[in-house]
Amino acid sequence: MYVVWVPVLRAGPLESSAESETGRIGDPRVAQFFDPEGTISRAYANVIRLPPAMRAWDVYFVFGPHVRWPEGQGSDQPPAPTFWMHQLSGGAAPEDLRLDGERMAGYVRSLLVKMAA
């Protein structure tokens, strides 16, 4: 699992806020990154078709085993997630994709079963 912390709700120094939040996820298999410029959140806002001025944050992406990041020049567009959910407000993202932990876990489980087969 990868977690990317981006500055959206600026409540203090960016690095220290991200650093203090990393403790929320204690699993050693999780790689955590800090994107101070919000580059990835702007790129994914495009991919998941959010309104132009909105960034993708508080979003949860699942990528199947077939998904690859494009290589080479001009490949700055990240791959589309296989499945995603969000906690965005104001109707910016599809309501049927509002985060539901059980639904997300069910999707991940079904993907893992398919991969094992």
N, CA, C and O atoms as CSV, one atom per row, in Angstrom:
chain,resi,resn,atom,element,x,y,z
A,1,MET,N,N,0.853,-1.165,0.000
A,1,MET,CA,C,0.000,0.000,0.000
A,1,MET,C,C,0.898,1.226,0.000
A,1,MET,O,O,1.932,1.264,0.668
A,2,TYR,N,N,0.488,2.210,-0.751
A,2,TYR,CA,C,1.167,3.498,-0.771
A,2,TYR,C,C,0.217,4.557,-0.244
A,2,TYR,O,O,-0.964,4.567,-0.592
A,3,VAL,N,N,0.718,5.433,0.581
A,3,VAL,CA,C,-0.039,6.574,1.067
A,3,VAL,C,C,0.725,7.815,0.658
A,3,VAL,O,O,1.924,7.928,0.913
A,4,VAL,N,N,0.030,8.746,0.023
A,4,VAL,CA,C,0.665,10.007,-0.362
A,4,VAL,C,C,-0.045,11.130,0.377
A,4,VAL,O,O,-1.243,11.346,0.194
A,5,TRP,N,N,0.702,11.840,1.210
A,5,TRP,CA,C,0.174,12.965,1.970
A,5,TRP,C,C,0.366,14.217,1.129
A,5,TRP,O,O,1.469,14.493,0.656
A,6,VAL,N,N,-0.712,14.974,0.944
A,6,VAL,CA,C,-0.654,16.217,0.167
A,6,VAL,C,C,-1.198,17.365,1.009
A,6,VAL,O,O,-2.084,17.164,1.839
A,7,PRO,N,N,-0.674,18.556,0.798
A,7,PRO,CA,C,-1.141,19.708,1.586
A,7,PRO,C,C,-2.472,20.239,1.064
A,7,PRO,O,O,-2.520,20.878,0.014
A,8,VAL,N,N,-3.533,19.979,1.786
A,8,VAL,CA,C,-4.847,20.496,1.404
A,8,VAL,C,C,-5.390,21.367,2.528
A,8,VAL,O,O,-5.759,22.520,2.307
A,9,LEU,N,N,-5.436,20.821,3.708
A,9,LEU,CA,C,-5.907,21.563,4.876
A,9,LEU,C,C,-4.676,22.065,5.622
A,9,LEU,O,O,-4.111,21.350,6.450
A,10,ARG,N,N,-4.274,23.260,5.333
A,10,ARG,CA,C,-3.038,23.793,5.915
A,10,ARG,C,C,-3.284,24.318,7.324
A,10,ARG,O,O,-3.814,25.411,7.522
A,11,ALA,N,N,-2.879,23.501,8.298
A,11,ALA,CA,C,-3.086,23.873,9.694
A,11,ALA,C,C,-1.764,24.111,10.411
A,11,ALA,O,O,-1.737,24.226,11.636
A,12,GLY,N,N,-0.689,24.186,9.676
A,12,GLY,CA,C,0.628,24.385,10.274
A,12,GLY,C,C,1.691,24.062,9.253
A,12,GLY,O,O,1.395,23.947,8.063
A,13,PRO,N,N,2.935,23.911,9.702
A,13,PRO,CA,C,4.019,23.565,8.768
A,13,PRO,C,C,3.705,22.256,8.045
A,13,PRO,O,O,3.351,21.262,8.680
A,14,LEU,N,N,3.833,22.257,6.736
A,14,LEU,CA,C,3.431,21.109,5.929
A,14,LEU,C,C,4.151,19.829,6.312
A,14,LEU,O,O,3.510,18.802,6.532
A,15,GLU,N,N,5.463,19.876,6.394
A,15,GLU,CA,C,6.214,18.663,6.667
A,15,GLU,C,C,5.871,18.087,8.037
A,15,GLU,O,O,5.705,16.875,8.172
A,16,SER,N,N,5.763,18.936,9.049
A,16,SER,CA,C,5.484,18.409,10.386
A,16,SER,C,C,4.072,17.832,10.471
A,16,SER,O,O,3.850,16.852,11.182
A,17,SER,N,N,3.123,18.423,9.763
A,17,SER,CA,C,1.765,17.873,9.748
A,17,SER,C,C,1.760,16.487,9.115
A,17,SER,O,O,1.171,15.553,9.659
A,18,ALA,N,N,2.413,16.358,7.972
A,18,ALA,CA,C,2.474,15.059,7.295
A,18,ALA,C,C,3.216,14.050,8.160
A,18,ALA,O,O,2.802,12.895,8.263
A,19,GLU,N,N,4.296,14.476,8.774
A,19,GLU,CA,C,5.081,13.583,9.615
A,19,GLU,C,C,4.263,13.066,10.797
A,19,GLU,O,O,4.326,11.882,11.128
A,20,SER,N,N,3.499,13.948,11.429
A,20,SER,CA,C,2.699,13.506,12.572
A,20,SER,C,C,1.569,12.578,12.145
A,20,SER,O,O,1.161,11.715,12.922
A,21,GLU,N,N,1.063,12.734,10.947
A,21,GLU,CA,C,-0.036,11.893,10.469
A,21,GLU,C,C,0.427,10.501,10.058
A,21,GLU,O,O,-0.375,9.567,10.052
A,22,THR,N,N,1.693,10.345,9.717
A,22,THR,CA,C,2.166,9.025,9.282
A,22,THR,C,C,1.967,7.968,10.356
A,22,THR,O,O,1.861,6.783,10.042
A,23,GLY,N,N,1.913,8.381,11.626
A,23,GLY,CA,C,1.699,7.438,12.715
A,23,GLY,C,C,0.320,6.805,12.711
A,23,GLY,O,O,0.098,5.799,13.384
A,24,ARG,N,N,-0.606,7.381,11.964
A,24,ARG,CA,C,-1.960,6.814,11.880
A,24,ARG,C,C,-1.956,5.436,11.234
A,24,ARG,O,O,-2.823,4.605,11.505
A,25,ILE,N,N,-0.973,5.206,10.379
A,25,ILE,CA,C,-0.900,3.942,9.647
A,25,ILE,C,C,0.391,3.251,10.071
A,25,ILE,O,O,1.469,3.569,9.569
A,26,GLY,N,N,0.276,2.314,10.988
A,26,GLY,CA,C,1.453,1.697,11.573
A,26,GLY,C,C,1.921,0.424,10.902
A,26,GLY,O,O,2.912,-0.164,11.335
A,27,ASP,N,N,1.250,-0.014,9.873
A,27,ASP,CA,C,1.626,-1.261,9.205
A,27,ASP,C,C,2.945,-1.063,8.450
A,27,ASP,O,O,3.038,-0.162,7.617
A,28,PRO,N,N,3.964,-1.884,8.723
A,28,PRO,CA,C,5.265,-1.697,8.069
A,28,PRO,C,C,5.248,-1.966,6.566
A,28,PRO,O,O,6.204,-1.623,5.870
A,29,ARG,N,N,4.182,-2.571,6.061
A,29,ARG,CA,C,4.094,-2.817,4.614
A,29,ARG,C,C,3.649,-1.577,3.850
A,29,ARG,O,O,3.666,-1.569,2.619
A,30,VAL,N,N,3.255,-0.538,4.560
A,30,VAL,CA,C,2.767,0.689,3.932
A,30,VAL,C,C,3.936,1.642,3.684
A,30,VAL,O,O,4.681,1.971,4.606
A,31,ALA,N,N,4.089,2.078,2.443
A,31,ALA,CA,C,5.097,3.092,2.098
A,31,ALA,C,C,4.381,4.441,2.065
A,31,ALA,O,O,3.367,4.599,1.386
A,32,GLN,N,N,4.916,5.404,2.801
A,32,GLN,CA,C,4.273,6.717,2.890
A,32,GLN,C,C,5.173,7.785,2.259
A,32,GLN,O,O,6.392,7.788,2.435
A,33,PHE,N,N,4.529,8.684,1.523
A,33,PHE,CA,C,5.245,9.745,0.821
A,33,PHE,C,C,4.577,11.080,1.117
A,33,PHE,O,O,3.399,11.134,1.470
A,34,PHE,N,N,5.327,12.132,0.971
A,34,PHE,CA,C,4.815,13.487,1.141
A,34,PHE,C,C,5.030,14.226,-0.166
A,34,PHE,O,O,6.156,14.301,-0.658
A,35,ASP,N,N,3.974,14.765,-0.727
A,35,ASP,CA,C,4.025,15.509,-1.993
A,35,ASP,C,C,3.694,16.967,-1.686
A,35,ASP,O,O,2.532,17.361,-1.777
A,36,PRO,N,N,4.694,17.775,-1.325
A,36,PRO,CA,C,4.423,19.149,-0.885
A,36,PRO,C,C,3.807,20.040,-1.958
A,36,PRO,O,O,3.152,21.030,-1.632
A,37,GLU,N,N,4.003,19.711,-3.218
A,37,GLU,CA,C,3.444,20.517,-4.301
A,37,GLU,C,C,2.061,20.036,-4.737
A,37,GLU,O,O,1.378,20.723,-5.497
A,38,GLY,N,N,1.651,18.884,-4.271
A,38,GLY,CA,C,0.346,18.345,-4.650
A,38,GLY,C,C,0.279,17.891,-6.098
A,38,GLY,O,O,-0.796,17.860,-6.696
A,39,THR,N,N,1.428,17.539,-6.660
A,39,THR,CA,C,1.491,17.135,-8.069
A,39,THR,C,C,0.614,15.921,-8.347
A,39,THR,O,O,-0.129,15.896,-9.329
A,40,ILE,N,N,0.701,14.920,-7.487
A,40,ILE,CA,C,-0.067,13.692,-7.724
A,40,ILE,C,C,-1.563,13.935,-7.556
A,40,ILE,O,O,-2.368,13.322,-8.257
A,41,SER,N,N,-1.946,14.818,-6.641
A,41,SER,CA,C,-3.375,15.068,-6.439
A,41,SER,C,C,-3.971,15.830,-7.624
A,41,SER,O,O,-5.138,15.630,-7.963
A,42,ARG,N,N,-3.190,16.691,-8.246
A,42,ARG,CA,C,-3.680,17.378,-9.456
A,42,ARG,C,C,-3.773,16.396,-10.628
A,42,ARG,O,O,-4.738,16.415,-11.392
A,43,ALA,N,N,-2.766,15.545,-10.756
A,43,ALA,CA,C,-2.774,14.575,-11.857
A,43,ALA,C,C,-3.951,13.618,-11.730
A,43,ALA,O,O,-4.628,13.335,-12.719
A,44,TYR,N,N,-4.201,13.119,-10.527
A,44,TYR,CA,C,-5.311,12.180,-10.352
A,44,TYR,C,C,-6.676,12.854,-10.412
A,44,TYR,O,O,-7.670,12.201,-10.727
A,45,ALA,N,N,-6.739,14.131,-10.119
A,45,ALA,CA,C,-8.010,14.846,-10.295
A,45,ALA,C,C,-8.443,14.757,-11.752
A,45,ALA,O,O,-9.629,14.601,-12.045
A,46,ASN,N,N,-7.483,14.856,-12.659
A,46,ASN,CA,C,-7.760,14.710,-14.095
A,46,ASN,C,C,-8.224,13.301,-14.423
A,46,ASN,O,O,-9.220,13.112,-15.122
A,47,VAL,N,N,-7.506,12.327,-13.921
A,47,VAL,CA,C,-7.790,10.922,-14.231
A,47,VAL,C,C,-9.191,10.528,-13.791
A,47,VAL,O,O,-9.903,9.843,-14.525
A,48,ILE,N,N,-9.593,10.959,-12.592
A,48,ILE,CA,C,-10.920,10.560,-12.096
A,48,ILE,C,C,-11.992,11.605,-12.403
A,48,ILE,O,O,-13.122,11.509,-11.924
A,49,ARG,N,N,-11.630,12.588,-13.195
A,49,ARG,CA,C,-12.555,13.587,-13.741
A,49,ARG,C,C,-13.256,14.432,-12.671
A,49,ARG,O,O,-14.480,14.558,-12.656
A,50,LEU,N,N,-12.447,15.003,-11.782
A,50,LEU,CA,C,-12.996,15.944,-10.808
A,50,LEU,C,C,-13.125,17.310,-11.462
A,50,LEU,O,O,-12.522,17.543,-12.509
A,51,PRO,N,N,-13.893,18.218,-10.874
A,51,PRO,CA,C,-13.991,19.575,-11.424
A,51,PRO,C,C,-12.599,20.201,-11.553
A,51,PRO,O,O,-11.711,19.897,-10.756
A,52,PRO,N,N,-12.401,21.075,-12.551
A,52,PRO,CA,C,-11.076,21.608,-12.879
A,52,PRO,C,C,-10.247,22.161,-11.719
A,52,PRO,O,O,-9.039,21.925,-11.684
A,53,ALA,N,N,-10.829,22.870,-10.791
A,53,ALA,CA,C,-10.036,23.477,-9.715
A,53,ALA,C,C,-9.840,22.545,-8.522
A,53,ALA,O,O,-9.161,22.911,-7.562
A,54,MET,N,N,-10.414,21.363,-8.565
A,54,MET,CA,C,-10.367,20.472,-7.411
A,54,MET,C,C,-9.211,19.493,-7.504
A,54,MET,O,O,-8.832,19.049,-8.588
A,55,ARG,N,N,-8.661,19.169,-6.345
A,55,ARG,CA,C,-7.598,18.175,-6.262
A,55,ARG,C,C,-8.176,16.848,-5.774
A,55,ARG,O,O,-9.207,16.812,-5.102
A,56,ALA,N,N,-7.495,15.770,-6.123
A,56,ALA,CA,C,-7.868,14.446,-5.629
A,56,ALA,C,C,-7.175,14.240,-4.284
A,56,ALA,O,O,-5.966,14.017,-4.222
A,57,TRP,N,N,-7.953,14.316,-3.218
A,57,TRP,CA,C,-7.443,14.036,-1.881
A,57,TRP,C,C,-8.577,13.368,-1.119
A,57,TRP,O,O,-9.746,13.522,-1.473
A,58,ASP,N,N,-8.242,12.646,-0.100
A,58,ASP,CA,C,-9.243,11.835,0.583
A,58,ASP,C,C,-9.884,10.874,-0.417
A,58,ASP,O,O,-11.094,10.648,-0.411
A,59,VAL,N,N,-9.031,10.320,-1.273
A,59,VAL,CA,C,-9.458,9.327,-2.254
A,59,VAL,C,C,-8.671,8.044,-2.003
A,59,VAL,O,O,-7.552,8.075,-1.491
A,60,TYR,N,N,-9.267,6.935,-2.366
A,60,TYR,CA,C,-8.697,5.627,-2.094
A,60,TYR,C,C,-8.743,4.828,-3.383
A,60,TYR,O,O,-9.818,4.528,-3.901
A,61,PHE,N,N,-7.581,4.490,-3.893
A,61,PHE,CA,C,-7.475,3.818,-5.185
A,61,PHE,C,C,-7.046,2.369,-5.008
A,61,PHE,O,O,-6.226,2.051,-4.147
A,62,VAL,N,N,-7.608,1.502,-5.832
A,62,VAL,CA,C,-7.190,0.107,-5.917
A,62,VAL,C,C,-6.729,-0.096,-7.355
A,62,VAL,O,O,-7.406,0.300,-8.304
A,63,PHE,N,N,-5.565,-0.720,-7.496
A,63,PHE,CA,C,-5.024,-1.009,-8.821
A,63,PHE,C,C,-4.892,-2.512,-8.979
A,63,PHE,O,O,-4.297,-3.185,-8.137
A,64,GLY,N,N,-5.448,-3.032,-10.056
A,64,GLY,CA,C,-5.308,-4.454,-10.336
A,64,GLY,C,C,-3.890,-4.770,-10.778
A,64,GLY,O,O,-3.109,-3.857,-11.044
A,65,PRO,N,N,-3.547,-6.044,-10.859
A,65,PRO,CA,C,-2.175,-6.444,-11.203
A,65,PRO,C,C,-1.764,-6.066,-12.623
A,65,PRO,O,O,-0.573,-6.031,-12.933
A,66,HIS,N,N,-2.721,-5.790,-13.472
A,66,HIS,CA,C,-2.432,-5.439,-14.869
A,66,HIS,C,C,-2.074,-3.960,-15.048
A,66,HIS,O,O,-1.584,-3.576,-16.110
A,67,VAL,N,N,-2.304,-3.142,-14.051
A,67,VAL,CA,C,-2.105,-1.696,-14.176
A,67,VAL,C,C,-0.616,-1.375,-14.098
A,67,VAL,O,O,0.078,-1.823,-13.185
A,68,ARG,N,N,-0.138,-0.602,-15.054
A,68,ARG,CA,C,1.266,-0.184,-15.108
A,68,ARG,C,C,1.330,1.315,-15.305
A,68,ARG,O,O,0.489,1.904,-15.984
A,69,TRP,N,N,2.328,1.921,-14.710
A,69,TRP,CA,C,2.573,3.346,-14.898
A,69,TRP,C,C,3.217,3.513,-16.274
A,69,TRP,O,O,4.179,2.814,-16.591
A,70,PRO,N,N,2.696,4.438,-17.102
A,70,PRO,CA,C,3.284,4.631,-18.433
A,70,PRO,C,C,4.742,5.065,-18.330
A,70,PRO,O,O,5.127,5.808,-17.428
A,71,GLU,N,N,5.534,4.587,-19.268
A,71,GLU,CA,C,6.952,4.943,-19.286
A,71,GLU,C,C,7.266,5.804,-20.493
A,71,GLU,O,O,6.538,5.798,-21.485
A,72,GLY,N,N,8.353,6.541,-20.397
A,72,GLY,CA,C,8.833,7.331,-21.527
A,72,GLY,C,C,8.351,8.771,-21.478
A,72,GLY,O,O,7.595,9.169,-20.592
A,73,GLN,N,N,8.804,9.525,-22.440
A,73,GLN,CA,C,8.436,10.937,-22.500
A,73,GLN,C,C,6.950,11.111,-22.757
A,73,GLN,O,O,6.327,10.343,-23.489
A,74,GLY,N,N,6.403,12.144,-22.134
A,74,GLY,CA,C,4.985,12.426,-22.314
A,74,GLY,C,C,4.088,11.492,-21.534
A,74,GLY,O,O,2.885,11.427,-21.786
A,75,SER,N,N,4.666,10.765,-20.582
A,75,SER,CA,C,3.870,9.791,-19.834
A,75,SER,C,C,3.629,10.261,-18.403
A,75,SER,O,O,3.685,9.471,-17.461
A,76,ASP,N,N,3.361,11.550,-18.254
A,76,ASP,CA,C,3.148,12.072,-16.909
A,76,ASP,C,C,1.724,11.857,-16.412
A,76,ASP,O,O,1.403,12.210,-15.277
A,77,GLN,N,N,0.876,11.285,-17.245
A,77,GLN,CA,C,-0.490,10.959,-16.831
A,77,GLN,C,C,-0.462,9.628,-16.099
A,77,GLN,O,O,-0.084,8.612,-16.683
A,78,PRO,N,N,-0.856,9.612,-14.829
A,78,PRO,CA,C,-0.827,8.346,-14.091
A,78,PRO,C,C,-1.918,7.395,-14.576
A,78,PRO,O,O,-2.880,7.816,-15.219
A,79,PRO,N,N,-1.761,6.113,-14.261
A,79,PRO,CA,C,-2.768,5.138,-14.693
A,79,PRO,C,C,-4.069,5.298,-13.919
A,79,PRO,O,O,-4.073,5.732,-12.767
A,80,ALA,N,N,-5.153,4.947,-14.558
A,80,ALA,CA,C,-6.455,4.993,-13.895
A,80,ALA,C,C,-6.557,3.851,-12.900
A,80,ALA,O,O,-6.099,2.742,-13.176
A,81,PRO,N,N,-7.153,4.113,-11.751
A,81,PRO,CA,C,-7.343,3.022,-10.789
A,81,PRO,C,C,-8.373,2.026,-11.325
A,81,PRO,O,O,-9.250,2.380,-12.112
A,82,THR,N,N,-8.249,0.802,-10.891
A,82,THR,CA,C,-9.210,-0.237,-11.247
A,82,THR,C,C,-10.536,0.028,-10.536
A,82,THR,O,O,-11.613,-0.236,-11.071
A,83,PHE,N,N,-10.427,0.552,-9.326
A,83,PHE,CA,C,-11.594,0.884,-8.510
A,83,PHE,C,C,-11.173,2.002,-7.572
A,83,PHE,O,O,-10.008,2.083,-7.183
A,84,TRP,N,N,-12.111,2.862,-7.207
A,84,TRP,CA,C,-11.770,3.923,-6.255
A,84,TRP,C,C,-13.000,4.372,-5.505
A,84,TRP,O,O,-14.136,4.180,-5.938
A,85,MET,N,N,-12.726,4.988,-4.345
A,85,MET,CA,C,-13.773,5.577,-3.528
A,85,MET,C,C,-13.230,6.881,-2.964
A,85,MET,O,O,-12.037,7.158,-3.082
A,86,HIS,N,N,-14.091,7.679,-2.355
A,86,HIS,CA,C,-13.666,9.006,-1.908
A,86,HIS,C,C,-14.445,9.451,-0.678
A,86,HIS,O,O,-15.427,8.833,-0.267
A,87,GLN,N,N,-13.965,10.546,-0.114
A,87,GLN,CA,C,-14.669,11.227,0.975
A,87,GLN,C,C,-14.781,12.709,0.638
A,87,GLN,O,O,-14.721,13.552,1.533
A,88,LEU,N,N,-14.940,13.030,-0.619
A,88,LEU,CA,C,-15.042,14.411,-1.066
A,88,LEU,C,C,-16.465,14.909,-0.862
A,88,LEU,O,O,-17.419,14.135,-0.941
A,89,SER,N,N,-16.599,16.184,-0.604
A,89,SER,CA,C,-17.930,16.735,-0.366
A,89,SER,C,C,-18.360,17.632,-1.516
A,89,SER,O,O,-17.593,17.887,-2.445
A,90,GLY,N,N,-19.565,18.094,-1.441
A,90,GLY,CA,C,-20.071,19.060,-2.414
A,90,GLY,C,C,-20.404,18.492,-3.776
A,90,GLY,O,O,-20.490,19.244,-4.746
A,91,GLY,N,N,-20.594,17.194,-3.879
A,91,GLY,CA,C,-20.974,16.608,-5.162
A,91,GLY,C,C,-19.864,16.618,-6.200
A,91,GLY,O,O,-20.136,16.474,-7.392
A,92,ALA,N,N,-18.610,16.786,-5.768
A,92,ALA,CA,C,-17.484,16.850,-6.699
A,92,ALA,C,C,-17.178,15.506,-7.347
A,92,ALA,O,O,-16.610,15.450,-8.438
A,93,ALA,N,N,-17.558,14.422,-6.668
A,93,ALA,CA,C,-17.277,13.085,-7.175
A,93,ALA,C,C,-18.562,12.268,-7.059
A,93,ALA,O,O,-19.464,12.627,-6.302
A,94,PRO,N,N,-18.642,11.175,-7.809
A,94,PRO,CA,C,-19.870,10.374,-7.803
A,94,PRO,C,C,-20.269,9.896,-6.407
A,94,PRO,O,O,-19.453,9.351,-5.664
A,95,GLU,N,N,-21.519,10.107,-6.074
A,95,GLU,CA,C,-22.035,9.718,-4.761
A,95,GLU,C,C,-21.973,8.200,-4.567
A,95,GLU,O,O,-21.776,7.733,-3.445
A,96,ASP,N,N,-22.136,7.429,-5.642
A,96,ASP,CA,C,-22.085,5.972,-5.509
A,96,ASP,C,C,-20.673,5.460,-5.216
A,96,ASP,O,O,-20.486,4.273,-4.948
A,97,LEU,N,N,-19.685,6.352,-5.268
A,97,LEU,CA,C,-18.310,5.982,-4.935
A,97,LEU,C,C,-17.863,6.564,-3.592
A,97,LEU,O,O,-16.672,6.560,-3.280
A,98,ARG,N,N,-18.815,7.063,-2.800
A,98,ARG,CA,C,-18.479,7.569,-1.463
A,98,ARG,C,C,-17.946,6.404,-0.645
A,98,ARG,O,O,-18.472,5.293,-0.712
A,99,LEU,N,N,-16.894,6.668,0.131
A,99,LEU,CA,C,-16.201,5.606,0.851
A,99,LEU,C,C,-17.137,4.787,1.726
A,99,LEU,O,O,-17.870,5.312,2.564
A,100,ASP,N,N,-17.083,3.498,1.500
A,100,ASP,CA,C,-17.788,2.491,2.282
A,100,ASP,C,C,-16.750,1.405,2.518
A,100,ASP,O,O,-16.426,0.644,1.606
A,101,GLY,N,N,-16.228,1.329,3.735
A,101,GLY,CA,C,-15.142,0.416,4.048
A,101,GLY,C,C,-15.435,-1.026,3.717
A,101,GLY,O,O,-14.563,-1.742,3.225
A,102,GLU,N,N,-16.658,-1.465,3.983
A,102,GLU,CA,C,-17.028,-2.852,3.686
A,102,GLU,C,C,-17.032,-3.112,2.185
A,102,GLU,O,O,-16.556,-4.149,1.722
A,103,ARG,N,N,-17.563,-2.178,1.448
A,103,ARG,CA,C,-17.601,-2.334,-0.014
A,103,ARG,C,C,-16.184,-2.339,-0.581
A,103,ARG,O,O,-15.862,-3.148,-1.451
A,104,MET,N,N,-15.335,-1.431,-0.087
A,104,MET,CA,C,-13.944,-1.372,-0.554
A,104,MET,C,C,-13.218,-2.671,-0.221
A,104,MET,O,O,-12.518,-3.229,-1.066
A,105,ALA,N,N,-13.386,-3.149,1.012
A,105,ALA,CA,C,-12.737,-4.396,1.423
A,105,ALA,C,C,-13.231,-5.570,0.575
A,105,ALA,O,O,-12.445,-6.436,0.193
A,106,GLY,N,N,-14.528,-5.597,0.284
A,106,GLY,CA,C,-15.085,-6.653,-0.553
A,106,GLY,C,C,-14.486,-6.643,-1.947
A,106,GLY,O,O,-14.200,-7.697,-2.514
A,107,TYR,N,N,-14.297,-5.454,-2.498
A,107,TYR,CA,C,-13.699,-5.353,-3.830
A,107,TYR,C,C,-12.268,-5.878,-3.803
A,107,TYR,O,O,-11.864,-6.647,-4.676
A,108,VAL,N,N,-11.511,-5.459,-2.801
A,108,VAL,CA,C,-10.114,-5.897,-2.684
A,108,VAL,C,C,-10.050,-7.412,-2.505
A,108,VAL,O,O,-9.229,-8.077,-3.136
A,109,ARG,N,N,-10.913,-7.958,-1.649
A,109,ARG,CA,C,-10.933,-9.414,-1.461
A,109,ARG,C,C,-11.227,-10.143,-2.767
A,109,ARG,O,O,-10.571,-11.134,-3.088
A,110,SER,N,N,-12.211,-9.656,-3.519
A,110,SER,CA,C,-12.551,-10.328,-4.780
A,110,SER,C,C,-11.394,-10.232,-5.781
A,110,SER,O,O,-11.157,-11.166,-6.547
A,111,LEU,N,N,-10.695,-9.134,-5.773
A,111,LEU,CA,C,-9.539,-8.978,-6.666
A,111,LEU,C,C,-8.433,-9.953,-6.261
A,111,LEU,O,O,-7.801,-10.564,-7.122
A,112,LEU,N,N,-8.198,-10.100,-4.965
A,112,LEU,CA,C,-7.169,-11.023,-4.484
A,112,LEU,C,C,-7.527,-12.474,-4.831
A,112,LEU,O,O,-6.649,-13.264,-5.177
A,113,VAL,N,N,-8.803,-12.818,-4.738
A,113,VAL,CA,C,-9.238,-14.176,-5.099
A,113,VAL,C,C,-8.978,-14.420,-6.583
A,113,VAL,O,O,-8.487,-15.483,-6.963
A,114,LYS,N,N,-9.306,-13.434,-7.424
A,114,LYS,CA,C,-9.066,-13.585,-8.870
A,114,LYS,C,C,-7.577,-13.743,-9.159
A,114,LYS,O,O,-7.187,-14.533,-10.018
A,115,MET,N,N,-6.747,-12.989,-8.438
A,115,MET,CA,C,-5.305,-13.057,-8.651
A,115,MET,C,C,-4.754,-14.407,-8.228
A,115,MET,O,O,-3.809,-14.906,-8.840
A,116,ALA,N,N,-5.328,-15.004,-7.193
A,116,ALA,CA,C,-4.843,-16.297,-6.689
A,116,ALA,C,C,-5.251,-17.449,-7.602
A,116,ALA,O,O,-4.612,-18.500,-7.604
A,117,ALA,N,N,-6.314,-17.250,-8.375
A,117,ALA,CA,C,-6.821,-18.318,-9.240
A,117,ALA,C,C,-5.964,-18.539,-10.482
A,117,ALA,O,O,-6.273,-19.407,-11.299
